[in-house]
Amino acid sequence: MNVGHYSLQEVLEKTSRPQGLCFEVGPFTARLRSTHKDFINTFRLLYFDVPVISDDQLIDFFIDMRAPKSHRRWIRPQIIARIDGQEPFQPFAAIHAMPLFEWALNWSIARQGQHHLMLHAAVLERYGKALILPATPGSGKSTLAAALAQRGWRFLSDEFCLIHLRHGQIIPIPRPTPLKNESIDVIRNFAKDVVIGPLFEKTRKGTIGHLRAPTASIERMKETATPTWIVFPKYQSQSDVIMEPLNKSAAFLKLATNSFNYTLLGATGFNVVKSIIETCDTYNLCYSNLDDVITQLDVLSNNAR
Amino acid sequence: MPAKRYTPGQALLLDCLKDPHSVTTLTVRQWSLLLRMAKICKLTAHLGWLIDQHNLGHSVPEKVINHFQAAQAIVAYRRRMAFWEMNRLQRALADCNTDIVVLKGCAYLLADMPFANARLFADVDILVEKSTIDRIEQSLLAQNWQTLKLDDYDQSYYRVWMHEIPPLRHVSRTMEVDIHHTIIPPSSDLQPDPVLLMRDAIGLDNTPFKVLSPCDMVLHSAVHLFFDSDLSNKLRDLVDLDQLLRHFGTENSQFFEVLLLRAKVLGLQRPLYYTLRYTHQLLATPIPDAVLQRSQEFAPPAPIRLLMDSLIPMALLPEHPDESFQTVRFARWLLYIRSHYLRMPLKLLIPHLARKSLVRFTRSASIT
């Protein structure tokens, strides 16, 4: 049963109960409790295809989205993310509940996902092989990943590239992609049937609209993929597509410094990065036009088929 | 305390700590609760370690193992950072030619206590002779350690009333270094002689640092928990005491006898009494009956004893993260006040608390 199977009223009833609404996020499970109707409406829209599970399974993250116990419940209302009894963030304006919830989920994954190597990267898959797009400032990786996901690539992740420490496979964690500012219209114009949630203005990153993950990638989120290409994208206005091999030692450093827990994992982290660098082809990629860059990446994947 | 007063989560956690075999019959829902309870008091990695020690890994669900692995990865990282910090300290202080005794978590690591490898800790604590503390501080400051940002009040509070100087941290690292000249604030009623602690400290192979003798290690941990903290969610510290007692008690059959004597010499009878009472009561620490009997003479008068019997377990044990009880909050508040009262006479305490709550009030007012 998926979140979208239930009506808004039913989802709200579940999230208002003490046992909350439990659902799967890639390899993790989460419990959400909230009585905020607008937020739950957005949550339902963006997590539409996500499987609901019963509360007698092992739950990894316990997230409550609730009003503060002060006058800010009513006057210029705020919202607080309570994560397993802790409140690690300052309150947000109540209308920004969704970005706060996504942030809370990111925080939970980054803290509790230490049994993976966690790269800050988007991941897509074609024919079982994974394309890793590390997030460097100005890379446009979210936009590129969202576009690829509309052109036959399976979307595995926008934020966390989770690499299993034992078998080295990439574990999908498809969640909504936060598109920023101009990217929102770029993706809207790129594919007609995408679902983008309400726009949140004046967040720390400007205007944010969340793109729902494709249904198929949620349905196949238990299928892992083999790391095959590491491509460091760089969006450059007016540029042609330029894809150049990147030497492995430089790729190693770029990848390791872009990880959430490379340092924390010590020797284990080093060995995992080393083995994916050794097995993957590594490139720098400069692009401006999405159709052109997708053609180029398709060639890469067709050649390896 | 009768068992019925524990919440289901507390009972699960205590059962697992007392007898790890109890996990073989847990349902998934119970595992979920156990993990949440352990996480609050930073015992996740410890549970994973206990379960490994008893070869019970086969009865742990895969998803629970992930939690243990993740927690152990964090512990391993902090341990590497601590060893590195000790390595740098050792190099930086080589010229000071003075004994440096490492305390608490890092000492358990250096002394090769088995449970230390699953223990999460935040800083490196060292004990030095008071006369050398200025020299050591100056030397570290000259070598790029920095005093953490404190206002003038906090600075002078540390210098005048504390048993340690304000924490230092190297400019390019995250591990805090706390330098102590004794193990409890000098304004406390307890006055263990730091000279005795330093004199009996034990040298180790492969490191110029020393650690406290087994008895003093236990007594320091006891003082720290029962006389220098508010005990809130500090079950981890009681687990430390439990593990130390189990370790030294097995190693040396006379250990508890010596411990009782040493407590008298240092004037630390009361913290030892609490230690023996609550490790035995909550964690079933194997302590000879005769020793428990003899420690009764260190007990506080009956009314206080009864009060502490109800307050201490309530504060030490974590509450269910979805629930919070007024009585527990009240118990914790009382022990918070007590912890300050023990450290400072009233004429110091009242202005200090007033100032702290004023600062907290203005801070929270400025946030909203």
Interface residues (C-beta under 8 A of the other chain):
Chain A: P18 T29 D55 D56 Q57 L58 I59 D60 F62 S70 R72 D84 G85 Q90 Q112 G113 Q114 H115 L165 N261 T263 L264 L265 G266 T268
Chain B: T27 V28 R29 W31 S32 L35 R36 K39 I40 P61 K63 V64 N66 H67 Q69 A70 A71 A73 I74 A76 Y77 R80 P321 D322 I367 T368
